Amino acid sequence: MYYHMYKDNIWRPKIFINKGVSLIKTELFIDGQYIPSETRRTFDVINPVNAQPMGQAAKASTADVEHALEAAQTAFKKWSRTNGDERAARLKTAAAAIRDHEQELAHILTAEHGKPLNDALKEIQGTASAFEYYGEEARRISGEIAPAKSATSRSLVIRQPIGVVAAIVPWNYPVSLMSWKVAPALAAGCTVVVKPPELAPLATTKTIEVLSSAGLPTGAVNVVTGKASEIGDFLVSHPITRVVALTGSTEIGAHIMRVASDGIKKLILELGGHTPMVVFKDANLERALKDGVKRSFRNMGQICNAVNRIYVEQDIAEVFIDRFVKMTEQMTIGDGLANPSIDLGPMIDQSGIVRTQRHVDDALQKGARLATGGGKPDAPELQAGYFYKPTVLTEVRQDMLVMHEETFGPLVGIATFKGVEEAIALANSTDFGLVTYGYTESLSTAFAFGEGVESGTVAINTVSPDSLYAPYPAWKLSGTGLELSRHGMNEYMNVKHLLLEIG
Ligand code: NAD
């Protein structure tokens, strides 16, 4: 192991990925300690920059999942009875520990996922912020006194933690999306079994080790890595699991809904999207261009709120498209560990490239124009990894896959429109309803569009749609239940009517 001095003057292990120096290995994290899977099975984690193994995770069996659920159930008995001050103190200590280890965690995340190191660092810092924020919220849980139904009765409406949570996380933002579940669940008094994504399980597991070592009770947060096909349904349907919080595809969300139905589990499902960006003719063009390029391709378009389709008002379409394409061609792409501030790394795996190419081919066959991109970059050092050029299609129609099916890749289609009514109709033309972006300098257009669009978030003149302080709702096929803000914490609590007859 080599050591490296980071900016805070602390020597920490430096991780040399794929240089034959060290593979990053994690085991299951159950009841406050690492243990191997009872079958001793493991699986490789691949670095998408070069398609070589960079680490190994334990492959849990259903017996391991049961073990983790039992640990969480035991921990729940005490944790659910702690007061808000204690939970606040522990969550804030956990957040500080994550910040202390942000460099190592970000390195691991970049190595297993491919996102540039600076982006990974932001994700880890955002994770720490979520634990800090929910540390504050833990102190503010309250109920209400309802009107008494008679002179001799009193009605209290109180909230109590539901129980053990299964937190199921996707690979695109594995660490921060873990925190959007674990932090509010702990704040509410629940305990958790986390199932990280198979493609990028290591940074999430390590983050949980770090925050648990910082003072969470043993068993409060447990991790079972492994294959969803072997342990997923077992985890969801197990009687100990009372809440299932999933971020993932609509297909898996629907499956989990079915598996959870017999046990009437509480579900929080943040699922797929197909995000429109609408640029009105009075928009601040510079801002719309900069934001549109960033949000179409950041994280290689592997974001639920990535811009999938742009509608630009006819009057400004020519100049917008011309500049958008030029700005796309200036994006830098490569190894985000070697070049932390590079714009784009690789996609997560070959299946992402195949899906993106399928959307490009479908559009071209139906008459679209390839304005830029469409295929692997030429640089020799990018041939082994899962790289794909940021791609823009114009002259697109709604019946093309790119305009209504989630690509989850570096691809955007640009079409034109005229007037607010048509903009709203186009934005609403898919079955998804997660996020919509609108660019206009007119207050009346902003309100007409913002209120007319069927989506959980409408962001005007910005492409940073989430905030710790407001919910991140999902409409239509994009999900059900809430994450973020105090609403996201309330999801982990049952409401109880405590009725007293005092006459
Ligand atoms: P996925 O649906 O394939 O997997 C999500 C998680 O579910 C993974 O951990 C996977 O192992 C697990 N899983 C799969 N089958 C399961 C089963 N039967 N039981 C239990 N768990 C099971 O999604 P992905 O490819 O990891 O992520 C991409 C998807 O996530 C995209 O559709 C994207 O839009 C969505 N997403 C949504 C949001 C949001 O906030 N709405 C945020 C990020 C990603």
Boltz pocket constraint, residues with backbone or C-beta under 6 A from the ligand:
constraints:
  - pocket:
      binder: B
      contacts: [[A, 168], [A, 169], [A, 170], [A, 171], [A, 172], [A, 173], [A, 177], [A, 195], [A, 196], [A, 197], [A, 198], [A, 226], [A, 227], [A, 228], [A, 229], [A, 231], [A, 232], [A, 233], [A, 235], [A, 236], [A, 246], [A, 247], [A, 248], [A, 249], [A, 250], [A, 252], [A, 253], [A, 255], [A, 256], [A, 270], [A, 271], [A, 272], [A, 273], [A, 303], [A, 304], [A, 406], [A, 408], [A, 434], [A, 474], [A, 478], [A, 479]]
      max_distance: 6.0
